[in-house]
Amino acid sequence: MITITDLSARIAGRLLLDHASVSLPTGTKAGLVGRNGAGKSTLFRVITGDMASESGSVSLPKNARIGQVAQEAPGTEDALIEIVLAADKERTALLAEAETASDPNRIAEIQMRLVDIDAHSAEARAASILAGLGFDAEAQRRPASSFSGGWRMRVALAAVLFSEPDLLLLDEPTNYLDLEGTLWLEDYIRRYPHTVVIISHDRDLLNNAVNAIVHLDQKKLTFYRGGYDSFERQKAEADELQMKAKAKNDAARKHLQSFIDRFRAKATKARQAQSRIKALERMGTVAAVIEDHVAPITFPEPDKQPSSPIVAIDKGAVGYEPGKPILKNISLRIDNDDRIALLGSNGNGKSTFAKFISGRLEAQSGNLKVAPNLKIGFFAQHQLDDLIPTQSAVDHVRRLMPEQPEAKVRARVAQMGLATEKMDTPAKDLSGGEKARLLMGLAAFHAPNLLILDEPTNHLDIDSRRALIEALNDYNGAVILISHDRHLIEATVDRLWLVNNGTVAPFDGDLEEYRSIIVASSKKKDDRPQGGAEEQASKSDQRKANAEKRASLAPLKKKITDLETMTAKLEKLIQALDAELADPALYEKSPAKAAEKAKQRSDAAQKLSECEEQWLELSTQYEEAMAG
């Protein structure tokens, strides 16, 4: 059990957590969500002890090991596999001691402990994790210094996963992953045997890999059962109930205050006025629901859309060195209303293809025809570094509108979704999401006919991603999208192209079919035991075995279902009691009944907490049994 009690924390004088409390049962897979800047990463720093809290406490099980991805990616000459293996410090220390130990008893203890921690399979497990994150056997033997920063961050992620801490803290782990790596990580987190808290804005990851959501909002922490979609429904229902309760509370307070104001000075009514003053004090107030509105993202409409095809490739080949094409035998066309997502592992050439059709790379062979006067907008995450650090958003836009008055320049910046108070902030001081909005606005500044977006969501929170979906769906030009965010792909594109085996070709299936292929492929690479003889069974035998497994787990599944039903009933009971307790007339007419209702509410809340904890425990048992 992880218990956070009355936690308060500040950064640079700004209060981010104010007496926040939450409890996570052991084995919980929780998504930590909240607006950018709300304090999610700060909470991680307090949990790990890297930052002191202002008040409150974080309670962890005794000797619990906490793991998180290193902030600096490894860049040594050590091979990737060695870096990952070294993350298990106990195994590394035992192996080193075994080389020099001379006491027979100590040698026996070392060997027994190595057996206990499954040290003999360590290299296979490390290789499996690296393979899942995109490193083949050859790459695993190469030095870390030979990889770019993004790939090194994958190594850092592999290392913390291999160390298998009791509490795994992951802060936006998919930012350096492609779709394939994201799908693998989703499956890995779901099967992880210990507690996980993950900061992420990937809706699919939060729906498929976690069984709880912790929402950081208004400096408080709130626990919700289920994935992100369930959280959104529960929060919407709670907000609606709170708004109704507030309206009722405000009306009751207004009525009482009116009586007090009218009769306070009259001797004959003094006692009644005093009684109502006390009732008003007991009643308290219901907090308003505070909604943070996200600025929309807008892409200007093209003045005139060329006739199709706007891009036509015939047996094209492209690369960075003459005679060494990365991609070849490409024969495709892009029409003026196409919405295309590029699939394929990082390193297969998705960004190379995007640069090719945008004119940033020339064809080494074959033909590339582009419609006359075609305007192309290109956004890529690495271009964030191209922003001039000391210049503001207004400065960047003014260079593109030198003859326009200041009001029009600022209006154009506002269309990019940057708040007025951020318009004059130097680019180096903008958040990642604000930089991304600015860069997307600059990429689409001249109303392109074709918009190419290479990983546009890495620094956007969920609400900003929703704004991007709406902007793309409102945009009339063609779109080429590279993203690991499945929700974005499914909501905006209608064609899939696969970049694989040195070429680009249409993928006939949908994203779910592609996911199934990737998950099946990653499981084949997984060296962990999967059931012995069961692996060799025929499909018929496998289906039979799965059916038998489900049958044997049916009693456990029924308990989980019963708990879900009980939880729903308790939540409705608490809502009904809250509505009754918000009525001031209850306290005036029947104080005893009010006290009874308050006790019922307290008992129901206690029972709800017990049900939720038991549900999480049984759900974890069921998931592990089904995955075993």
LINWO-V749621 format. One record per backbone hydrogen bond with DSSP energy under -1.0 kcal/mol. CO is the residue of the C=O (numbers start at 0). NH is the residue of the N-H. E is the energy in kcal/mol with one decimal. If there is no record, write none. Layout:
BEGIN
co=<CO:CO>
nh=<NH:NH>
e=<E:E>
END
This chain:
BEGIN
co=<1:2:3:4:6:7:7:8:8:10:13:16:19:21:23:24:27:28:28:29:30:32:34:38:39:40:41:42:43:44:44:54:56:58:60:64:66:75:77:78:79:80:81:83:84:86:87:88:89:90:91:92:93:96:96:102:103:104:105:106:107:108:109:110:111:112:113:114:117:118:120:121:122:123:124:125:126:127:128:129:130:135:137:138:139:141:142:143:147:148:150:151:152:153:154:155:156:157:158:165:166:167:169:171:173:177:178:179:180:181:182:183:184:185:186:194:195:196:197:198:201:202:203:204:210:211:212:213:214:216:218:219:221:223:226:227:228:229:230:231:232:233:234:235:236:237:238:239:240:241:242:243:244:245:246:247:248:249:250:251:252:253:254:255:256:257:258:259:262:268:269:270:271:272:273:274:275:276:277:278:279:309:310:311:313:315:316:317:317:320:326:329:331:333:333:334:337:338:338:339:340:342:344:348:349:350:351:352:353:354:354:355:364:366:368:370:374:374:376:378:379:380:381:382:383:387:388:390:391:392:393:394:396:400:404:405:406:407:408:409:410:412:412:413:418:421:422:425:426:430:431:432:433:434:435:436:437:438:439:441:443:448:449:450:451:452:453:456:460:461:462:463:464:465:466:467:468:469:470:477:478:479:480:481:484:485:486:488:494:495:496:497:499:501:502:504:509:510:511:512:513:514:515:516:517:518:519:520:530:531:532:533:537:538:539:540:541:542:543:544:545:546:547:548:550:552:553:554:555:556:557:558:559:560:561:562:563:564:565:566:567:568:569:570:571:572:573:574:575:576:577:579:582:583:584:585:589:590:591:592:593:594:595:596:597:598:599:600:601:602:603:604:605:606:607:608:609:610:611:612:613:614:615:616:617:618:619:620:621:622:623>
nh=<23:58:21:56:19:53:54:15:16:13:10:8:6:3:1:27:195:210:211:197:213:215:37:42:43:44:45:46:47:49:50:7:4:2:63:166:168:144:143:82:83:84:85:86:87:88:91:92:93:94:95:96:97:99:100:106:107:108:109:110:111:112:113:114:115:116:118:117:120:121:124:125:126:127:128:129:130:131:132:134:133:139:140:141:80:79:145:146:151:152:154:155:156:157:158:159:160:161:162:194:66:196:198:174:176:181:182:183:184:185:186:187:188:189:190:167:29:169:31:171:205:206:207:208:225:30:223:32:221:219:17:216:214:212:230:231:232:233:234:235:236:237:238:239:240:241:242:243:244:245:246:247:248:249:250:251:252:253:254:255:256:257:258:259:260:261:262:263:265:272:273:274:275:276:277:278:279:280:281:282:283:370:333:368:366:329:363:325:326:323:317:315:312:309:310:337:478:493:494:480:496:498:347:352:353:354:355:356:357:359:360:358:316:313:311:373:448:449:451:453:382:383:384:385:386:390:427:426:395:396:397:398:399:403:408:409:410:411:412:413:414:415:417:416:421:424:393:428:429:434:435:436:437:438:439:440:441:442:443:444:446:477:376:479:378:481:380:459:464:465:466:467:468:469:470:471:472:473:474:450:339:452:341:454:488:489:490:492:340:506:342:504:502:327:499:497:513:514:515:516:517:518:519:520:521:522:523:524:533:534:535:536:541:542:543:544:545:546:547:548:549:550:551:552:553:556:557:558:559:560:561:562:563:564:565:566:567:568:569:570:571:572:573:574:575:576:577:578:579:580:581:582:585:587:588:589:593:594:595:596:597:598:599:600:601:602:603:604:605:606:607:608:609:610:611:612:613:614:615:616:617:618:619:620:621:622:623:624:625:626:627>
e=<-3.0:-3.2:-2.1:-2.1:-2.8:-2.8:-1.3:-2.5:-1.7:-2.4:-2.2:-1.7:-3.1:-3.2:-2.9:-1.8:-2.6:-2.5:-1.2:-2.6:-3.1:-2.9:-2.2:-2.1:-1.7:-2.0:-1.9:-2.3:-2.3:-1.5:-1.4:-2.2:-2.6:-2.3:-1.9:-2.4:-3.1:-2.0:-2.1:-2.0:-2.2:-2.3:-2.0:-1.3:-1.3:-1.5:-2.3:-2.6:-2.5:-2.5:-2.0:-2.4:-2.4:-1.1:-2.3:-2.7:-2.2:-2.2:-2.7:-2.4:-2.4:-2.5:-2.4:-1.8:-2.3:-2.1:-2.9:-1.5:-1.1:-1.5:-2.4:-2.8:-2.5:-2.1:-2.1:-2.4:-2.5:-2.2:-1.4:-2.6:-1.6:-2.1:-1.1:-1.4:-2.3:-1.6:-1.6:-1.9:-2.1:-1.8:-1.3:-2.1:-2.1:-2.7:-2.3:-1.7:-2.1:-2.4:-1.8:-1.6:-2.7:-2.7:-3.4:-1.4:-1.7:-2.4:-2.4:-2.0:-2.6:-2.4:-1.8:-2.3:-2.9:-1.9:-1.4:-2.7:-3.1:-2.3:-2.4:-2.8:-2.3:-1.1:-2.4:-2.3:-2.4:-2.5:-2.6:-2.4:-1.7:-2.0:-2.4:-2.2:-2.8:-2.8:-2.1:-2.6:-2.0:-2.7:-3.0:-2.3:-2.3:-2.5:-2.9:-2.3:-2.3:-2.6:-2.5:-2.0:-2.7:-2.6:-2.3:-2.3:-2.8:-3.2:-2.1:-2.3:-2.6:-2.3:-2.2:-2.4:-2.8:-2.1:-1.7:-2.5:-2.9:-1.8:-2.4:-1.9:-1.1:-2.5:-2.7:-2.2:-1.9:-2.0:-2.0:-1.9:-2.4:-2.0:-2.3:-2.0:-1.2:-2.7:-3.0:-3.1:-2.2:-2.1:-3.1:-2.1:-2.2:-2.3:-2.5:-2.8:-3.5:-2.4:-1.6:-1.6:-2.4:-2.1:-1.7:-3.0:-2.7:-3.1:-1.9:-2.4:-2.2:-2.4:-1.8:-2.4:-1.3:-2.2:-1.3:-1.2:-1.7:-2.6:-2.6:-1.7:-2.4:-1.9:-3.3:-3.0:-1.9:-2.1:-1.3:-1.9:-1.1:-1.8:-2.3:-2.1:-2.2:-2.2:-2.6:-1.3:-1.3:-1.3:-1.7:-2.5:-1.9:-2.0:-1.8:-2.3:-1.5:-1.0:-1.1:-1.8:-1.6:-1.2:-1.8:-2.0:-1.4:-2.4:-2.2:-2.2:-2.2:-2.8:-2.6:-2.2:-2.2:-2.4:-2.0:-1.1:-1.6:-2.6:-2.9:-2.5:-2.8:-2.8:-1.1:-1.9:-2.3:-1.9:-1.8:-2.0:-2.3:-2.2:-2.2:-2.6:-2.3:-1.5:-1.2:-2.8:-2.8:-2.7:-2.6:-3.6:-2.0:-3.1:-1.8:-2.3:-2.2:-3.0:-3.4:-1.9:-1.3:-2.5:-1.9:-3.1:-2.0:-2.5:-2.2:-1.9:-2.3:-2.9:-2.3:-2.1:-2.5:-2.0:-1.4:-1.1:-2.0:-1.7:-1.1:-1.1:-2.8:-2.6:-2.2:-2.9:-2.6:-2.4:-2.5:-2.3:-2.6:-2.4:-2.5:-1.5:-1.1:-2.7:-2.6:-2.0:-2.0:-2.5:-3.0:-2.4:-2.1:-2.3:-2.7:-2.8:-2.3:-2.1:-2.6:-2.6:-2.1:-2.4:-2.8:-2.2:-2.4:-2.7:-2.7:-2.0:-2.0:-3.0:-1.3:-1.6:-1.2:-1.2:-2.8:-2.1:-2.2:-2.3:-2.1:-2.6:-2.3:-2.1:-2.5:-2.4:-2.1:-2.8:-2.5:-2.3:-2.1:-2.5:-2.5:-2.2:-2.1:-2.5:-2.6:-2.2:-2.4:-2.8:-2.4:-2.0:-2.6:-2.7:-2.1:-1.9:-2.5:-2.7:-2.5:-2.2:-2.5:-2.0:-1.4>
END
